[in-house]
Amino acid sequence: MYRLIVSPSVFIWTLASEGVVYDSSSCTGFNFTNIGRIADITSKLNDIDNLYSVEMDRFEFVSDSSLHEFVNKLIEYNFARIIEDDENEPLSLKPILKIQDDRDYFIWLNRQKADGEVMNNLHNIIINLGSKHGSDLLAYQTLYPIVSRSAEIRMDLIVRFIERARSSQYLSEISIIGCPLDKLTFNDLDRIKNIAPVTLYVPLEDIFHNSNDIRDLCQYGKLTVLVRLNTVPIDILYNNISTALEYSFFVETEDDLTKLEKIVLMHSDLDYNIVPVYNGMNSSFITSVLSITEDELLSNGPNKQEIFIHQSINLFNFGKLYILPDGGVRTNILDFSNKFTVSNFPKEIVFHELISGNSWLKTRDFTPCQQCIYRYLCPSPSNYETIIGQILCFKSSTFSSINNTHNQNQISNEKH
């Protein structure tokens, strides 16, 4: 008899006749057909009591060509080893997510008045001040100001809310989106800066109109200039780029990418990042840029820690609170379900999200992703997918659209 022993860094996922073997240490894997004796083997391997090993008869290993190919591939990729069953080899456990801080734990903490530990899940507060140069649709996808509206709350109430959040030991950034010069006083900025490091995200158009005062903002935190490439003529960009600042370039078309290439060639030492955005009419462009291929997942996928993160929290949303100009507070800027404001205590919002929210802990355990063996290799669900209405992967044509009618209606109402 032989014994097949799988490495503890290897995941084996199966769904009906589909199967994937993935090694989280080399970040590579392969798919296989999960039928016959192979299905028997994978079922036993995924039984935790078998210590990630299974006995195999010498004869069937030679006679079953599909099984022989599957096992040889495991060994060739160093995902497993096969030994004589009487050898004294240490066994191991399959990789299993162990969650200690679950819903019941946070309820218990709340009853014990352990507010600090609950609040430690808050990592980033994003203040969206809005701008007349803003875009709601872009703001729903990334760090971009929404369109300014008349109903705005007093800034001292927003600052007081942020000061109440100082009990989080892991509050590592306060992001201010839009131009704060006409909304926040320098005293407000001083108070915010004393709570956590500040990062400012200011549209290029607002800098045009406040160029003399922008230098004053830099003393309060890192400043990133937001440039929507299809709205700014390239000659204006050439004349207003400064290598002393960081830039976020928003691309919506192939022409935007061409324009960006020319800018980078002229300013080779420019500090920048590229942000693809959906504008309501460029779904083919955005899906081609953001969609994930099967080859990418199986040749350069996530490590074990990242897989466990994908299984337990939403990497895009977790730990973030969004403050809007009207004083509303959301755990995801697209989450319209709760009516929190800066009058609520931050702890109240954080606790609610951890036990009954639908943003921070949203994983791919929903239709259609829960019917896919790749769901824990894929990134967390993003606002891109919610807005476009489909998952961004190589199976998107097979799966039905995401059911997000409520959010789609809310987006439409906000735009009007």
N, C-alpha and C positions, 0 to 999 in steps of 0.2 A: 504494500500500500504506500501511496504517496500522501504528503500533506502540503497543501497550497497555503502559504502564509502571506497575507497582504500587508503592505506597509501602513503604519498608523497615519501617515500623511495623505493617504489615498482615499478619495470618496468614490463610492459606487452607487449611482442613482439609476433606478429602473422605473419604467412606466409602461405597463403592458409589454409589447414586444420591443420597445426602445430601451436602450441602455447607454450610459456614459460612465467611463472610468476617468477620473481626474486626479492628478497628483498635485497637491497644493504646495509642494516644495519646489518642484521644477516648473510649476504653473503650466503644465501641458497635459493633454489627455487624448482619448479617442472614443468614438462611439462604436456600438456593436448591436447585433440583433439578439434580443433577450428571449430566446426560445429554447425548447428542448432541455438538454442536460445543462446548458449554460444557465438557463433560468433557474434550475435546481441549485446550481453552484452559487449564483448571486444571492438567491434567497437565503441560503445557509450562511453566507458571509455577512449578510446584513442582520442576521440574528445575533444580538449582542452576547448571548450565552456561548457562542462558538469562538469567541476571542479572535475574530477576524481570520479564521482558518477553516479549512474543510478537508476531509479525507477524500482521496481520489484513487479509484482502482487503476492499477497499472494497465490492464487490458483496454478499458474504455478510453483511457487517455490516448492510447495508440490508435484505436479503431474509429473514434469519433473525430472526424477531420475538423469540424467546426469548433469543437471544444479544444482540440489540440492547437488550432490557430489562435484562439482566444487566450489560452494559458501562455503560449509562447510569446504573444504580444505583451502580456503583463510582465513576463520575465525580461524580455528584450528591453522594455522601457524602464526596468528597475522599479516597477510598481509592486512586484511580489517576488517571492522565491518559492521553489518547490524542493522538498527534502524527503528522504526516507522517513516514514512515520515513526520509526523507533528511535530517531535521533532526538537528543535532548536540546530542543531549540526553544528559547523564550517566545511566548506569544504576546499579543497586544490587543488593545481595544480599537474598534473603529472610531473615527473622529465624530464626536457627538457634541452638539452645543449644550452647554450647561448654563442656564440663566438663573442667577440668584436674585437679581433685582426685577422681579416680575410685578404684576399688578397687585397681588396680595401683599407683597413686601412693602410697597409704597403706601398701601392703605394702613398697614401696621405702623409704619413710620409716622404717618399723619396722626394716628391715634396717640402715639407716644410724644407728639409735639416736637418731633425731630425735623423741624422745618429746614434746617441747614442742609441736611443730606438730600432732601427732596430738591432743594434749590440748586444743588450742585450739578443738576442735569441741564441747567441753563448756561449756554456757552456764548451766545451771540445775540445782541439786540440790534435790530435793523430799523432805523428811523427813516421812513420815506416821507420827505418833506414835500414832494411833488414839484412840478415845474411847468411853466407854460410851454416848454419844449419837451415835455414828457410824453410817454406812451403807456397806457394801461396794459396793452397786450405784451409789450416788452417787459414791463415791470412784473408781470405774472410769471415770466420765465427766468429772469436774472436780475442783477442789481442795476435797476434803472428807475428813474422817477416816474410816478404816475402823473397824469394830467392834473394841474392845480385846479382846485374848485373853491367856491366861496366859503363853504362851511369848514372852518378850521378851528381847532381847539387851542387854548392858551398854551404856549410853549413851557411855561413854568410847571404845568401839570405833567407834561411829558418828562421834564427833567426830574420832578419829584418821583415819578414812577421808576425811572432808571436808578435813582438813589436807593429806592427800596429793594432793588435787585442786587445790591452790593453783597448780600449774604452768600451769594454763589461764589465759591472759591475758584470755580472754573469759568467764570465770565471773562473771556479772553479778548473780546472785541466788541466795540460799539460802532456800527456802520451808520453813516449819515449819507442818505441818498438825496441828491438835489443840491441847490445852492443855499447854504444856510445864512448868507450875509444879510438877507432881509427878513429872516424869521427867528434866528437864534442870536442872542447877544453874546459878546465875548465872555461875559460872566457865565452865561449858560454853558458855553463850550468849556470853560475852566472847570465847572462843576462836573460835567460829563467826563472830561479827561481824567479827573481824579478817581473815577470809579473803575475804568478799564481803558486800555489803549483805543484810540479813535482812528477810524479810517474814513476818509471823505471821498465820495463818488460824485463828481460834478460834471454835468453835460458841457461839451465844448461851447455851445451857444451861450450858456450862462457865463462862461469865462470871458467870452467876447465882450459882454456887457458889464463885466465887473473886473476887468483885467488889473486895475490898479490895487484892488483890495484882495485879490486871490493870494498874494504872497503872505498876507496876514493869517490866512487859514492854515498854512503849512506848519505854523508853530503849534497847532493843536493836534496834528496827526498826519499820517501819510495821505497824500492826495492822488486820486486816480481820475484821469480825464476820460469821460465817456464820449465816444465818437460813433455816431450812426453813419456809416460810410455813404449810404445812398442819399443822404440829405445835405452833405457838405461838399461843395465843389473841390476838386483836387488841388487847385491853385491856392485856395484858402488854407487847406491843410498844410501844404508845403511851407507857407509863410507863418504858420502858427504852431508848428510842432516844436516842442522844447525837450531836449534830452534830459533835462533835470526833473521831468515829471514822468509818471507811469501812465499808460494808456490802456483802455479797453476798447477794442475796435469791434463793432457789431456788424456782422456780415449777413446779407440776405440773398445775395445772388452771386453768380460767378464773376460778374463785373466788379462787385465789391472786393473779391479776392484779388483780381487784377490790379485794382486801385491800391489795395494794401501792399501788394508786392512792389509797386513803384515807390511808395512811401518808405518802405523798409530799405530799399536799395539806396535811397537818398540819405537815410538816417540809419546807418548800420549799427549804431550803438543804442538804438531806441529800446526802452524797456516797455514791453507791451504784451497783451494777451488777446487772443481771438475768441469772440463769442458768437456762434451761429444763433440766429433768432428767427422765429416764425412770425411772419407779418400778415397772415391770413390768406396769402395768395401764392406762397412759395413752398408748398408742402413737398413737392418733388425734390427741391433743393435741400430742404432741411432733413428729410428722411435719408437722402443719399449721404449727407455729411455725418449724421448722428447714428444711423442704423448700425447695429453690431452684427458681424458675420459669425458664422459657426467656426470658421478658421481662426478668427481672432480670439474667441473664447477658449479654444482648445490648444492654441499655440502661445498665448500670452495672457492668460486669465488671472484671476485674483489668487492671493495666497490664503492660507487657512483662516487667519484672523479676519480677512476681508469677507470670506464666505460666511463665517459666523455672524459678522455684522449684517450681511445681506439677509440672513435668516431671522434677525431679531429687531433691527431698527432701520429707519430710513436715513441713509447717509446724507441726503440732500436737505432733509428737514430737521433732523434731530437737534435739539438744544437751541433752536432759533425762535425768537419772538419778533414779529413785525408790527411796528407802530405806524399807523397811517395819519395823514394830516388832520382828520376829524377826531383823532384820539382813539380810534378803534385799534384793538390788539388782536393779532391772529398768530396761530402757530404755523401756519402756511399762508402765504398771501392769497392763495386760491381757496382757502377754507372759509366759506361763508356761513358755516353751521352754527358757530358760537358768537354771541354778541358781547365779547369782552371789551372793556375800554381801559384807559389809563387810570380810571377811578378804582379798578380792581387791584388787589395786591398781586404782584408777580407770582408769589407762591401759590395763590389760588389758581392761576392760569396753568402753571407748570404741573401742579398736582392733577388738575382736571385732564390735561392732555395725556399724562402718564397712565391714568386709569380708564379713561373713556374717550380719549381723542382719536382722530383718524389721520394724523399727519406724521408725528414723530415715530410711531411704531408701524407705519404702513410698509409691509413687505410685499413680495410677489405672490402671496397666497390668496390670489383672487383670480376670477375668470378674466382672460383666458390663460394667464401665466401658470396657474396651479395645475394645468394639464401639460406642462412642459418640463422635461427633465433638465433643462438648462437654467431654470429659474434662479438658482442660487449662485450661478456664475455671472448672471447679468447684473448690471448696476441696479441700485434701488429705483423704484418707480419715480419718475420726474414730472414736473409741471409741463414739460414739453408734451409728454404723452397725453396728459389730461386735456390740454388745449387742442392738440391735433386730433385727438380722439382715437388713436391707435398706438400700439406698442411699437417701439423702434428697434426691431430685430429682424433677422432673416426669416422668421416664421410669421411675420405680420400679415402676409397674404393668405396664410392658412387659417389664422385665428380671426374671430370676429372682432369688431371694434370694441373698445373699452366702453362700458356703460357708465357715462358720466353726464347724463342729461341735466342733472341739477346744476352742476358747475358750469356747463355750457350755457344754460339760461342765465346764470348769474353774470358770466363774462359778457354776454350780449347786453344785459341790462346796464352793466357798469360802463360799457362803451358808449351807450346812448344817454 
